[in-house]
Amino acid sequence: MNPTSFVFTAIWLAGLAVLPGAEPAVPDRLPVPTPVQRGWQEAELGVLISYDPRVFHDGNPSLQAACRTPMKDPDAYAREFNPARLDTDQWVETARDMGAKFAILVVKHETGFCLWQSDANPYCLKHIKWRDGQGDILRDFVASCHKFGLKPGVFTEARWDLRLGVHDFEIATNSPVTLAEYNRMVEREVEELCTRYGDLFEIWFDGGVHTPAQSGPDVLPIAGKSQPGMVFYHSDQRRDVRWGGTESGTVPYPCWATVPWNVKHGDQYARQGDAGGQRWQPAMSDAPLRCDNHLKNWFWKAGGEPGIASLSHLQAMYYGSVGRNSTLIIGLTPDSDGLMPKADVARCREFGAWREKTFGAKPLAETSGSRAELTLELPATNPIPVTHILLQEDIRHGERVRQYVVEAQADGTWQPVCAGSCIGQKRIERIPPNAARKFRLRVTQSVGEPEISSFRLM
């Protein structure tokens, strides 16, 4: 950083510090989300559906090491792909029953095999006998998303390719393609994905995608032109969102939506953000549904049922992600028949029912406002104790709250029941059942005037 930039940054950060009795900083200096980012945060819960030939080769947890040289017989590997009962309606209906608002399909992963009718990449559904070479799982998936009211997205690959010997963006010496040819193929794949299947909610590059300056494909102009309303995740060209740094489905608290300009993948700022960050880049938490017992199966594997997350595990993930200002994405794994396994479907529905019962009902009381103190009073006729406090900021104006406390009135005095720092899109506080009739939210530190879009008692 040059001296001028350092001085400007120091002044900017000093302006964000809110001291008792000090004038709040000018709010228009705060980073704010784009409409695309805001829509992604408001969705809160989505799924990642992973499917490719590895399902027919006992799951193969990771093929990255094998990508150092081209696959010896990719045709034989793909030939095993034969899901006799594949039903994308059943996949997406399962996601809907869980409460997901969007679904992302892994259309290409480390194997290099594409789940659509690609003209750019011959290693695709055209290449096999399944459905006489006419199958297009992405097409069916998008139609299912429209049918069940979810927003469709895609997860694709540029970093690894087992068929071609692409390892961590490096082309093997005996690869049948050059780096330039590989980059052009990836660009054409992205063009097909972004122009053939209607509006997409998100495009997710596994492990990112190198930029042209890093000798990678130039995919952002293609995606930006054809899908201006799509979340782009991620490369040095653009990162609309960031990974929270683990595959636990949770993030630490606090987890701010803003980060420094030079945030690096996987560092502390990626996990927790920075209240004084100059860039809006909200966090994503992810974990596969089959993640208990030290198993993390993003792709189906026979005998994986003991690893299905318990309901309490999923609840903890939800509180530790959505409840901490992060979007949660849960991985689902269709089996070799092409269906979500019955046990997985049942757990997804159980989780969805819990979410609906806990957060879908009318709140006991709710208010909003642009001030530092908001009070809620429950009707005397309401016998239900309060167990959850839900707080939300109007993130269109940035994250303004820096410290808050929620208090309950008992015997004429106010007693704290919970306190924290970051609110952002959503903060969920669980409290012991409290029979008080009156609660108040006090924002004790903020940048500018707090913009509370919701203060709810549940």
N, C-alpha and C positions, 0 to 999 in steps of 0.2 A: 504493500500500500504506500502510495506516495504521501509526502507530508501534507499536501492540500487535502487529499481524501481523508487522511486521518483526522485532521482538524474538523472537517465538515461532519464526519461520523461522530466524533466526540460531542460536538454541539448538538447534533440530532438526538443522540442517546440521552444527553443531559436534559433535553427538552421533554423526554418521555418520563423522566423520574418525577414522581408525585410525592412531595413531602407534606407532612401536616402543615396546613396554613398556606401552602404555596398555591399559586395560580395553576390550574390544569394546563397541560400542553395543548397546542392548537390541534384539534382533532383531524384536520385534513392532511396532516403529516403521516397519519397512520396508514399502513398498507390495508387494502380491502380486497375481497375476492372478485374475480371476474364472474360473470353470470354462469359460465361453465363450472367453475370451482364451487360456486354456491349451490348449484343443482346437485353436484356430486356429494357435498357435505349433507345437504338436506335429505338425500336418499338414505343415508346412515347405515343400511344393511344390504349386502349383496352376496352373491355366490360366484365361485369360480368352478366351472365344470371341466374336468380333465379327462380326455379320452384320446387314445391313439393306439398304434399296434402293440405298444408295450403291455397293454392289458392282456394280450394273448400270449405274452412271454413272462407270465408270473410277476408283472408289475415293474420289474427292473427299477429299483428306487432312484438311481441316477445313472445316466449314460455318459456323463460329461467326460470321464476319463477315456472312454472308448472313442471319443470324437477326435482324438489326436491323429488317427489315420482313417481313411475312407472305409466304410463297411464293406466286407468281402462279398456279401450276397444280399443286397437290400431288397431285391425282388422276393426272395424266399421269406425274408422277415415280414414284409408287407402282406404276403399272400395269406398269412394266418388270420388277417383281419376279416372276421366274418360274424358280426353281431346279428344273430337270426331274428331278434325281437326288438331291435333298436326303436325307441319311442321318445322323441324329444319332447312331446307333450307331457309325458310322465316326468321327465327331468324338471321341466320348468314349473309344472304344477307342484312338485315337491318344494321347489324354491319359494313359490308363492305361499304355500302353506306355512313355511318357516317365517314368513314376513318380509322376505327380500323384495327390494324395489328394482333391482337390476340383476342381470345374470351375464357372466362373461364366459365364453367358450374358448377353451384352448384349441385353436385351429391348427397350430403347428408348434411342436416342441422339439426336444433334442434329437429325436429320430429323423427330423427333416420332412416327415410325412404330413401332407396338407389335407384337411377335412373338407375341402371344397373342390369344385371343378376348375382347377387352375390351368391356365394356358401358359403361365410363367414358369411353373415348376411341374415337370412330368411326374414327380413322385407324389401322387395325390390319389384321390378316389377314382380318377379315370384309369388308374394303373392296375386295378385289381378287379376280380370277378364279382365282388359283392355288388348286388343290385345291377349286375351286367355293366359295371363301370359307369353307371349313370347317377349314382348316389351323390347327394350334396348335403352333408350333415349341417353345415352352416346355414344353408337356405332353410332347412326344416327347423333348425333352432330359432332363427329369427322369426319365422312364422309362429312358432309356439310362444315366443315372448310376446308378440302382438296379441295372440289369443288370450293369454293369461294376464296381460297388463304389466309386464316387466319390460325394462329397457335393455336391449341387447348390446353386448360388447364383445370384443375379441382379444385374445391373448396370443401373441405370435412370437416368432423366434428370429433373431439375427446373429446371436452370439455363439450358438452351437448348431452343428449339423452333422449327425453321425454318418449319413450317406455320403456326404462330400468331404468329410474330414476337416470340419471347421471347429476349432477349439479355442474358445475365449477370443473370438474375432480373428484368430490366426488361421491361415489356410495351410493345410499339410502339403509337404513338398510333392507328394504323389497324388494330390487331389486332381480330379478330372476338370476342374475349373480354376481360372485365375481369380484373384481378389476382385478385379474389375468386373468380371463376369458374375461372380457371386453377388456383389453389391447391386448390379443391375437386376438380377433375379429378385432380390429382396425388394427393391423399389417397385418392380412390376407386381409382386405379390401384394404389397401394400396398396397399390393402385386398384387391384382387383377387389380387395377387401373393402376399400373405401368407396367404390363406385357401383358395385353390383348388388348390394344387400340393403339399400336404404340407409336411413339415419342410424348411426351407431352411438352408443352412450360413451364408450371408452375404447381406446386401443392401448394394450399393455404389452410392452416389449420385455421379454424375459431377461432379467439382468441388464436391461437397458439396450441401447443401440448406439454404436459409434457414429459420430458426425463425419461429414466430409473432411473436416480438418484433421480428424483422427483416422483417415483413410476408410471411413465407413460409408454406407449408402445415404443418400440425401432424401430422407423419408418425410421430414416435416412439411416441406412445401406441398407434397402430394396429399398428406392427411389434412393439412390446413385448408387447402383449396376445396377438397371434396366434402370434408366433414368439419365445417367451422364450429359447430356446436359440440364437438366430441372432446372428452378428456384425453390428454396425451400423456402417457406415462411409459418411459421417460428417457431422455438423453440430455446431453449438454445443450442441445438446441432448445428444449423446452421441458419443464417438469411442472405439470399442473398440480401434482400431489407428490407426497414423499412416502417411502416405506418407513414404518415405525421401528424397524431394526430387529425384529424377532419374528418367529412364526408361532407365537404363543396366542395370538388373537387379542393381545393387550398392549397397552402403552403405559409408561410411567405417568404419574401425576406430579406436577402439572404438565400438560401437553398443549403448547401454544400452536396456533395455525401459522405463525410467522417464524421465519428463520433468517439467519444472516445471509448475505449475498453468496458467501463462499462455503455454504454448508456442503459437507461431503457425505456420500452414501454410507449409512451405518454409524456415523459418529453421534455424539451426545445430542447435538442439535437436531439430527434426524429423528431421534427418539422423542425428545421432549420439546423441540422448538425453542424459541427465544422470545420473551415478551418484547424485547427491543429490536427484533429482527426487521429487516427492510423489505423482505419478500414474503408474500402470502403463498404458503405451500402446505396445506393441511396434511395431517398424518393419516395413513392407512394401516390398519391392523389386519393380519391374515393368519389363518390356521386351517388345516384340513379337518373335516368332521371326524375322521379316524386319526385321532391324535393322542389318545390315552395310552398307558402302558408303554411309554417311550416309542410308540409307533407314530410316524407322520407320513401317512400314505396319501399323497396327492392323486395317485392313480390306483385303481382297484387292484387288490391282490387277494387271491384265495386265502381264506382263513383270517381275514383282517377284522372280523366282527368284534372280537374282544377290545379292539382299539377305538370303537365308536365312543365319542365323548359322552359322558353322562350329562343329564340335564343340569346338574349343579355345576359341572364344568362349563357348559355353554352359558349358563347364567353369569358365572364369574367372568367369562370372556366379554359378555355384553356390558356388564358394569365397568370392566376395565378397558373398554374401547369406546363405544357409543357414549357411555357415561363419563368419559374423560375427553370428549371433544375429538374423537377419532371415528372414521368410518370403519366398519367391520366387514370383512369378506371371508366367508367360510367355504372351504373346498369340498365339493361333492364328487363322488366317484362312481359313474355307471360301471356295471360289471360286464363280463364277456358276452352276456346275452344282449347287452345294450340297454339295460334297465337299471334304475337306482335300486339297490338291494332293499328288501322289505324292512330290515332292521334299521337301515339308514333313514328310510322314508318315515318310519314310526317316530324316530328320535327328532327329525326335523319338525314333524307335526306337533310333537310334545313341546318342543321349544317355542314354536309359533303360538301355541295355545297359552303358554306361560306369559309370553310377551303381551298378548292381547289382554289376558286377564289382569296383568300388573299395570300396563301402561295404556291400554286401548280404551279403557272405560273413562267416563266423564270424571275429571278431577274433583276432589272434594272442594277445592276452591282454586281460583286462578285469577291473576291480574297481570298487568304490564305497565310500563311507564318509563319516562325519560327523567329519572331523578334518583337520588342516592338512597332513598328509603321507600319501601313499598310494604304495605300491611295487608294481611288477609285475615278475615274472621269467619270461622265456620258457623253455620246455623246451629242453634241449640238443639235442633231436632236430629242432627247428624251424630249417630253413636259410634262411627267408625274412627279408630285412632289413625293418626298420620304415621306412615312408615317410610315414605319417600318424599324428598324435596327435589323437584325438577326446575332447573334454571336454564334460560337461554338468552343470549344476546342477539340483537339485530345485527348480524355480521356484515350487512351491507355497509355499515359504518365502522367496521373494524372491531377488534377486540379492545374494549376500553376498560373493562374491569381489571383491577390488579389485586384487590383484596376484598373479601366479603365475609359476612357472618349472617346466619339465620338464627333467629331467637324465637322462643315460645314464651307466652305470658302465663305464669302460674302464680297464684296468690298475689296478683297485682304487680309482680316484678318480672322483668325480662331475663330469661336464662338462655344462654347459647345452646343450640342443638347440633350445629355443624358450622364449619368455616373453611374457606379455601381461597385460592387465587384465581386460576383460570376458569372461565365459564365458556366463552366461545359459542359454538353451535349448540352444545348441550353439556350440562353437568348434572349427573344423577347422584344424589346423596341418599344413602340408606341410613335410617335412624331407628333406634328402638321405638316400638309403638308408643306414641305420645298422644294423650287425650286432651291436650290443651286446645282451647277454642280460638286462640289468636296467635298468629305468627307474623314475623316481619323479617324482611330482607334489608340489611344495611350494607351498602357498598362503602367501605371505609377508605379505599384508595382507588383512583381511576385516572385515566387519561381523557380529559374532557368530561362531558356529561354522560353518565351511564345510559345505555340504550337497552333496556331489558324488555325483550319481546315476550317472555313468559316466565312467571313465577308461579309454580303449581304445587299443590299439596295432593299427595296420592295416598 
